[in-house]
Amino acid sequence: MPVSKKIEEAIKTFSFIETMARVYQEVAKTRMNQIRESVLKNREFIDELLKVYRIVKSECTQKSKEAKKERVFVFLSSNERFYGSLILDIWKELEKYLEKERGDLVIVGKMGKYLAEKSKFKENFYYFDLDDEKPELEKLKEIVDFLKNYEEILVFHGKFHTVLTQKVTITKIGGMEIEAERLKKHYLFEPSPEEVSRFFEEELLFSFFNQVIWDHQLSRYATRMVSMYQAEENAKKLRREMEKEKERLKREIQNKKQIEMFSGYKLWS
């Protein structure tokens, strides 16, 4: 294939990438703006409610004889790519825990499953599929029902801080160690700590987990928006370089024709 033809193909390819990256960027921006306000507004309320739940859970743990598994790690990932390094960063943080802490592993999302299978982690894990854009209610309930069997639930996920800053976060649910000063206090639970704890598990554990899912989703959208902006800029830069190369090649061809014409003129003269 002639060099000029290759350059034309490269320009078309980079233009296509540039367009697709811009589309992905706009979609991510729109969806991020749709859920950001509600996620951030609910975050503080849920965090305070979690503190109450931990106190109740700690009280029940001391008295209850109910047999539950000790700990579970939950890895929230994604089904799709184009989320920058966020999903990989979450997995790396989780791997550190898995090296020194014991517990079952739950993975949500195909990318998480892929990372676990390709890593040095050789233990069995539980896998749940969940739609990236619109998490199904029944799927969420299925995951929460599974997590109810554990005293301590640690969810590894992305958390939105600013559009440019997403952090790997560990949200702990249930079975927490409560600060010493709180344990010294006496709380009155009506009708009983067990009943209050059961209410939390049946009614509010779903809300806790659902908030984490949406927080993670908000973080993914922000990451995708920034990643697609960078991809668009890179494609734009490469396209411009190819266009400059095309112009340079065009000038070389014109110069060559002029030299050949001049040489022919001299020969005829």
Buried (B, 14 or more C-beta within 10 A) or exposed (E): EEEEEEBBEBBEBBBEBBEBBBEBBEBBBEBBEEBBEEBEEBBEEBEEBBEEBBBBBBBBBEEBEEEBEEBBBBBBBBBEEBBBEBBEBBBEBBBEBBEEEEBBBBBBBBBBBBBBEEEEBEEEBBBBEBEBEEBEEEBBEEBBEBBBEBBBBBBBBBBBEEBEEBBBBBBEBBBBEBEEEEEEEEEEBEEEBBEBBEEBBEEBBBBBBBBBBBBBBBBBBBBBBBBBBEBBEBBBEBBEEBBEBBEEBEEEEEEEEEEEEEEEEEEEE
